[in-house]
Amino acid sequence: MATDVQAQPASENALATTEVLGQNGVNKEEQKNENKPRPKPQRFKRPDYNTIHSKPLPLEVYPLPAFIPHNPLSVVRIAIALISHSIRPPSSNEKVHLSYFSPETQSVHVTDAESIKALWERGFFGAGSLSRSEPRWLDQEKRKRGLEASQTSEERTRKVREDRRQFKLQRAKEQAQAREEQLRREGKIVNEENLASIVASEASQNADAAAVVPLDNSGAQPGDHDVSENPGSKEESLEAVRKLEEELASIEDQEHLQLTLEEAFFLTYALGALKVFHSDTPLESSSALFRHCCSYTSDPLADNAISVPIAPDNDFVMRYAVYHHFRSLGWVVRSGIKFAVDFLLYNRGPAFAHAEFSIMIIPSYTNSYWSETEDRLAECRKKEHRDWWWLHRVNRVQTQVFKTLMLVYVDVPPPWDLKAGGDVDIGSVLSQYKIREFMIKRWTPNRNRN
C-alpha cells in the first residue's frame, strides 16, 4: 500500500508534465507562440516614381481639348485652341540645356543642377559621374557627414539586402531547429548539449556571410542629427539649425551628368533640348555636331578629322541609327557596357524594372556596291565575321543576368559623304540605313524539349 500511495503523485506529475508539454514533448506555450503570425518588417517608403518620371521626354506637350459628340461647345474649345496655337505657337522646349563636349572621355557633360534633374527625370538620359546611374552623390555625401538627406537608391539597395540576409538567417535557424527536433524524436541524438552549436552552425552555413551596415526603417544611419530630439533650450536648437544650414551650404556638388554621344545628339537633333559647346565654342547646327561626333569616333587624335569624309560604316552613325530607331519605338535606351553589349532596352526606365533586352550591333554589307571588287568584298567579310565562340560568350553572359540577347544587323549603304566638311542632310542619311532585329535564346533540352 505504501508503494501505491507513493506512486500516485508520480503518475499525477507525469500527467501534468504531458499536459504542459503536449504532443511530441513540445511545450504548449511554445507551440502557441510559434503559431502566432509574426509581424512583417516595416518596409521603407519608396519615392513615387510614377509622378517623378511622368514625362517620358524633356518636352512640353499641349494637347487639344477633348471632343464630346453630344456637346457642341467642345468643338468651339478645339477651334479656339487651334487658332491660339496658330497665332502664338507654344514652345515645346521651356529650357535649352547647356552641355560641354569632353574629348578625353568622348562624352558630353552637363553641370547645371536643374538640367541634370530634368534630363534624368524625363527620359533617363545620362548617368552620374560619381554614382551608379542616378546622380545622387551630393545626398550620399550629406549622409556620410551625418546631415539630413533623402535616402539614395544605393542605400535602399543595401537595406533590402540586409533584410534579405536577416530573413535567410532566421529561416536557416528554424530549419536547423526543425531538423534537430526530428532527430530527437527518432532517438538519433544522444548528447543534447551541442544543440546551440548545431543550430548556430546550420544557420551560418545556409545564410549569406556578407556584413552590411544596417539601416533603420527610415533609412537613417548612426550619427544622423535630429534637432527636435536634442534636449536644451530654444536658443540651442536655433544655433544647431544654423550650424546645420551652414554645413549644408558648404558642401559643393562635384558630380556632373555624363551623356553618351548618341544621347547628346538625340537631344540636340531629334528634340532640340540640348546645346553642346566644345572649347567654349558652340556647335550651332546638328550637322556640325554630327560630323564632330563621327570624327572623334573614327580618329580622336587626328587634327583634321572633321574635314575627312565620313565612312558609311562609321561606328557613331550605326550606333545612333540603332539608338534613334529604338527611342522612336518608345524604349528607354541606355549604355550596355556593364554587360558587354552595345545598348540595353528598358520598358519604362531603370527606376521601374530591369532591362529586358541587350543589343549587339553587327554591320551588314548587303548592298551590291560592297561586292564589286574582291578586295572590297574580303574587307566586308572580315568586318562581318563573328565566330560561334563569340556568340556563346555573349549569350551566356546575358542569360546569367536574365536578359534576352538581340542581334541588330545594320545594312550599310554605299558612301554618301561626297562633300567632305560640308553640311550633312541627317534625315536622308539615316533613311539609308536599314535595321534588322534577331532575338537569340539559349536552347536547353530540359526546358525546350516540347
C-alpha positions in Angstrom: 0.0 0.0 0.0 2.9 2.3 0.7 4.2 1.8 -2.7 0.8 2.6 -4.2 0.5 5.8 -2.2 4.0 6.9 -3.2 3.4 6.0 -6.9 0.2 8.1 -7.2 1.9 11.5 -7.0 4.4 10.3 -9.6 1.6 9.5 -12.0 -0.1 12.8 -11.4 3.2 14.6 -12.1 3.5 12.6 -15.3 0.0 13.6 -16.4 0.8 17.2 -15.5 4.0 17.0 -17.4 2.3 15.6 -20.5 -0.4 18.3 -20.3 2.3 21.0 -20.2 4.5 19.5 -22.9 1.6 18.3 -25.1 2.2 16.0 -28.1 5.7 15.0 -29.1 7.2 16.6 -26.0 6.8 20.2 -27.1 5.8 22.9 -24.7 2.3 24.2 -25.4 3.2 27.7 -24.7 6.0 27.5 -27.3 3.5 26.0 -29.8 1.1 28.9 -29.2 3.9 31.4 -29.7 5.1 29.7 -32.9 1.5 29.5 -34.3 1.0 33.3 -33.8 1.5 35.3 -37.0 4.8 37.1 -36.9 4.7 40.8 -37.6 6.0 41.8 -41.0 9.1 44.0 -41.0 8.2 47.6 -41.9 9.5 48.5 -45.4 10.8 51.8 -46.3 8.6 54.1 -48.3 9.8 54.3 -51.9 9.5 57.5 -53.9 6.6 58.0 -56.2 8.4 57.2 -59.4 5.1 57.4 -61.4 4.9 61.0 -60.6 8.6 61.8 -60.8 9.0 60.2 -64.2 5.6 61.0 -65.6 7.0 62.6 -68.7 9.0 60.3 -71.0 10.9 63.1 -72.7 12.2 66.5 -71.8 9.4 68.2 -73.8 6.2 70.1 -73.1 3.1 68.8 -74.8 0.0 70.8 -75.4 -2.9 68.5 -76.2 -6.2 69.8 -77.7 -9.4 69.7 -75.6 -11.4 66.6 -75.7 -14.1 66.2 -78.4 -17.5 65.3 -77.0 -20.0 64.4 -79.7 -23.2 65.4 -77.7 -21.7 68.7 -76.5 -21.3 71.3 -79.3 -19.2 73.6 -77.1 -16.4 71.1 -77.3 -15.9 72.0 -81.0 -15.7 75.6 -80.0 -13.0 74.9 -77.5 -11.0 72.9 -80.1 -11.3 75.8 -82.6 -10.1 78.3 -80.0 -7.1 76.2 -79.1 -6.2 75.7 -82.8 -6.5 79.5 -83.5 -4.4 80.4 -80.4 -1.7 77.9 -81.3 -1.5 79.1 -84.9 -1.3 82.8 -83.8 1.2 82.2 -81.0 2.6 78.7 -81.2 3.8 77.4 -77.8 7.4 76.2 -77.4 7.9 72.5 -76.6 11.2 73.3 -75.0 10.9 75.5 -72.0 14.7 75.5 -71.5 17.6 74.5 -73.8 20.1 72.8 -71.6 23.8 73.6 -71.9 26.5 70.9 -72.1 30.2 70.6 -72.8 32.0 68.1 -75.0 34.8 66.2 -73.3 37.5 64.9 -75.8 39.2 62.8 -73.0 36.1 60.7 -72.3 34.4 61.2 -75.7 31.2 62.2 -73.9 29.1 65.3 -73.2 28.9 66.7 -69.7 26.0 68.6 -68.1 26.9 70.6 -64.9 23.7 72.6 -64.2 21.7 71.0 -61.3 18.3 71.8 -62.9 19.3 70.4 -66.2 20.7 67.3 -64.6 17.4 66.7 -62.8 15.3 67.4 -65.9 17.3 65.1 -68.2 17.3 62.3 -65.7 13.6 62.5 -64.6 12.4 62.9 -68.2 13.8 60.1 -70.2 16.6 58.7 -68.0 19.3 60.4 -70.1 23.0 60.1 -69.0 24.5 58.9 -65.7 26.1 60.5 -62.7 29.9 60.7 -63.0 30.2 59.6 -59.3 27.1 57.4 -59.0 25.9 54.2 -60.5 23.2 55.7 -62.6 21.1 58.4 -61.0 23.2 61.4 -59.9 22.9 61.2 -56.1 26.5 61.9 -55.0 25.5 65.0 -53.0 22.9 63.1 -51.0 25.3 60.4 -50.2 27.9 62.9 -49.1 25.4 64.5 -46.8 24.6 61.2 -45.2 28.2 60.3 -44.7 28.7 63.6 -42.8 25.6 62.9 -40.6 23.4 65.5 -42.2 19.8 65.2 -43.3 19.2 64.0 -46.8 16.8 61.8 -48.7 17.7 58.1 -48.9 19.6 57.2 -52.1 19.0 54.2 -54.3 22.2 52.6 -53.2 21.2 52.9 -49.5 17.8 51.4 -50.3 19.5 48.5 -52.1 21.7 47.9 -49.0 18.6 48.0 -46.8 16.9 45.4 -49.0 19.9 43.2 -49.0 20.2 43.4 -45.2 16.6 42.5 -44.8 17.1 39.5 -47.1 20.1 38.4 -45.1 18.3 38.6 -41.8 15.4 36.6 -43.4 17.8 33.9 -44.6 19.4 33.7 -41.1 16.0 33.3 -39.4 14.9 30.7 -42.0 18.2 28.7 -41.6 17.8 28.8 -37.8 14.2 27.5 -38.0 15.3 24.7 -40.4 18.1 23.7 -38.1 15.7 23.6 -35.1 13.2 21.5 -37.0 15.9 19.1 -38.1 17.2 18.8 -34.5 13.6 18.2 -33.3 13.2 15.5 -35.9 16.4 13.8 -34.9 15.4 13.9 -31.2 12.1 12.2 -32.0 13.9 9.5 -33.9 16.3 9.0 -31.0 19.4 9.7 -33.0 20.7 12.5 -30.8 22.3 11.3 -27.6 24.1 14.4 -26.4 21.8 17.4 -26.3 24.4 19.9 -25.1 25.5 20.6 -28.6 22.1 21.9 -29.7 23.0 25.5 -29.6 26.3 24.9 -31.6 24.5 22.8 -34.2 21.8 25.4 -34.7 24.4 28.2 -35.0 26.5 26.2 -37.5 23.4 25.4 -39.6 22.3 29.0 -39.7 25.8 30.2 -40.6 26.2 27.7 -43.4 22.8 28.4 -45.1 22.9 32.2 -44.8 25.0 34.9 -46.5 28.1 35.9 -44.7 28.3 39.4 -46.1 28.2 42.1 -43.5 26.1 45.1 -44.3 25.7 48.2 -42.2 22.1 48.0 -41.1 19.7 50.9 -41.6 16.6 51.6 -39.6 13.2 51.7 -41.3 13.5 55.4 -42.0 16.9 54.9 -43.7 18.8 56.8 -41.1 22.3 55.8 -40.1 24.0 56.2 -36.8 25.2 59.8 -36.3 22.3 61.5 -38.1 21.3 64.7 -36.5 17.8 65.3 -35.2 17.4 68.8 -33.8 14.0 68.1 -32.4 15.3 65.3 -30.1 18.2 67.3 -28.7 17.4 68.5 -25.2 18.1 72.1 -24.4 16.6 75.5 -24.8 15.2 77.1 -27.9 18.4 79.1 -28.5 20.5 75.9 -28.6 18.1 74.4 -31.1 18.2 77.5 -33.3 22.0 77.5 -33.1 22.1 73.9 -34.1 19.8 74.6 -37.1 22.0 77.5 -38.1 25.2 75.3 -38.0 23.4 72.6 -39.9 22.4 75.0 -42.7 25.9 76.4 -42.9 27.4 72.9 -43.2 24.9 72.0 -45.9 25.7 75.1 -47.8 29.5 74.4 -47.6 29.2 71.1 -49.4 29.9 71.6 -53.1 28.3 69.2 -55.6 31.3 67.7 -57.5 29.2 65.5 -59.7 28.1 66.1 -63.3 25.8 64.2 -65.7 27.7 62.3 -68.4 25.9 61.8 -71.7 27.0 59.4 -74.4 27.4 60.8 -77.9 24.2 59.1 -79.0 22.2 60.6 -76.2 23.6 64.1 -76.7 22.9 64.0 -80.5 19.4 62.7 -80.0 18.6 65.5 -77.5 20.1 68.0 -80.0 18.8 66.8 -83.3 15.6 65.0 -82.5 14.3 67.0 -79.5 16.2 70.3 -79.7 16.6 70.3 -75.9 20.4 70.5 -75.7 23.2 72.8 -76.9 26.7 71.5 -77.0 29.9 73.6 -76.5 33.4 72.5 -77.5 36.3 74.6 -76.2 33.9 77.5 -75.4 32.6 77.4 -79.0 29.0 76.3 -79.5 28.2 73.7 -82.1 25.3 75.6 -83.6 24.0 73.2 -86.2 23.1 69.5 -85.9 25.3 68.8 -89.0 28.4 70.3 -87.2 27.7 68.1 -84.1 27.1 65.1 -86.3 30.4 65.5 -88.1 32.2 66.3 -84.8 30.9 63.0 -83.2 31.8 60.9 -86.3 35.4 62.4 -86.4 36.1 61.7 -82.7 34.7 58.1 -83.0 36.9 57.3 -86.1 40.1 59.0 -85.1 40.1 61.1 -81.9 43.8 62.1 -82.2 43.6 63.5 -85.7 43.6 67.2 -86.1 41.9 67.4 -89.5 39.4 64.5 -88.8 36.4 66.9 -89.3 37.5 67.6 -92.9 37.8 63.8 -93.7 34.8 62.2 -95.4 32.6 60.2 -93.1 32.7 56.4 -93.8 29.3 54.8 -94.2 30.2 52.2 -91.6 31.3 54.7 -89.0 30.6 53.4 -85.5 28.8 56.5 -84.4 26.5 56.5 -87.4 25.5 52.9 -87.0 25.1 53.2 -83.2 23.0 56.4 -83.5 20.8 54.8 -86.2 20.0 51.9 -83.8 19.6 54.3 -80.8 17.2 56.6 -82.8 15.3 53.5 -84.0 14.5 52.1 -80.5 13.9 55.6 -79.0 11.3 56.2 -81.7 9.6 53.0 -80.7 9.2 54.2 -77.1 12.1 52.2 -75.5 14.4 53.7 -72.9 17.9 53.0 -74.4 20.9 53.1 -72.2 24.5 52.1 -72.5 25.2 48.4 -72.1 28.9 48.4 -71.3 28.2 46.9 -67.9 27.1 43.7 -69.5 29.5 43.7 -72.5 26.9 44.8 -75.1 26.2 48.0 -77.0 22.8 49.0 -75.6 20.2 48.0 -73.0 16.4 48.3 -73.6 14.1 49.3 -70.7 10.4 49.3 -71.0 9.9 52.4 -68.8 13.3 53.0 -67.2 15.8 51.7 -64.7 13.7 53.1 -61.8 10.8 50.7 -62.5 12.3 47.4 -63.7 15.5 45.8 -65.0 16.4 45.9 -68.7 14.6 43.3 -70.8 16.8 43.2 -73.9 20.5 43.6 -74.6 21.6 44.7 -78.1 24.7 43.8 -80.1 25.2 45.8 -83.3 26.6 43.9 -86.3 27.3 45.7 -89.7 25.8 44.0 -92.8 27.2 44.8 -96.2 24.3 43.5 -98.4 24.4 46.3 -100.9 25.8 45.4 -104.3 28.4 48.2 -104.0 30.4 46.2 -101.4 30.8 43.2 -103.7 32.0 44.9 -106.8 35.7 44.1 -106.2 37.4 41.2 -104.5 39.3 43.4 -102.1 36.2 45.3 -101.0 34.3 42.0 -100.6 37.1 40.5 -98.4 37.2 43.6 -96.2 33.5 43.5 -95.7 33.5 39.8 -94.8 36.2 40.4 -92.3 34.1 43.1 -90.6 31.0 40.9 -90.6 32.7 37.8 -89.2 31.6 36.6 -85.8 32.6 33.1 -84.6 30.5 30.7 -82.5 32.7 31.2 -79.5 31.9 34.9 -79.5 28.1 34.2 -79.8 28.2 31.7 -76.9 30.2 34.0 -74.7 27.8 37.0 -75.2 24.7 34.8 -74.9 25.9 33.1 -71.8 26.6 36.5 -70.0 23.1 37.8 -70.9 21.5 34.5 -69.8 23.1 34.8 -66.4 21.7 38.4 -65.9 18.2 37.3 -67.1 18.3 39.4 -70.3 17.4 38.4 -73.9 20.1 38.9 -76.4 19.1 40.8 -79.6 21.4 40.9 -82.6 20.8 44.0 -84.6 22.1 44.0 -88.2 22.6 47.4 -89.8 22.6 47.4 -93.6 25.4 49.7 -94.6 24.7 51.9 -97.7 27.3 53.0 -100.2 29.4 56.1 -99.4 27.2 59.1 -99.1 29.6 61.8 -97.7 30.9 63.1 -101.1 31.5 66.7 -99.9 34.0 66.4 -97.1 33.4 69.1 -94.5 30.1 70.3 -95.9 26.6 70.1 -94.4 25.0 66.7 -93.9 21.4 66.0 -94.6 20.9 63.8 -91.5 17.4 62.8 -92.3 18.3 61.4 -95.7 21.4 59.8 -94.4 19.6 57.9 -91.6 16.9 56.8 -94.1 19.5 54.8 -96.0 20.3 52.6 -93.0 18.0 49.6 -92.6 17.8 47.8 -89.2 17.0 44.1 -88.8 16.4 42.6 -85.3 17.0 38.9 -84.3 16.4 37.6 -80.8 18.7 34.9 -79.6 17.6 32.4 -76.9 19.7 29.6 -75.5 18.2 26.2 -76.2 18.3 23.7 -73.3 16.9 20.2 -73.7 15.3 20.1 -70.2 13.3 23.3 -70.8 12.7 23.3 -74.5 12.2 19.6 -75.2 8.5 20.0 -76.1 
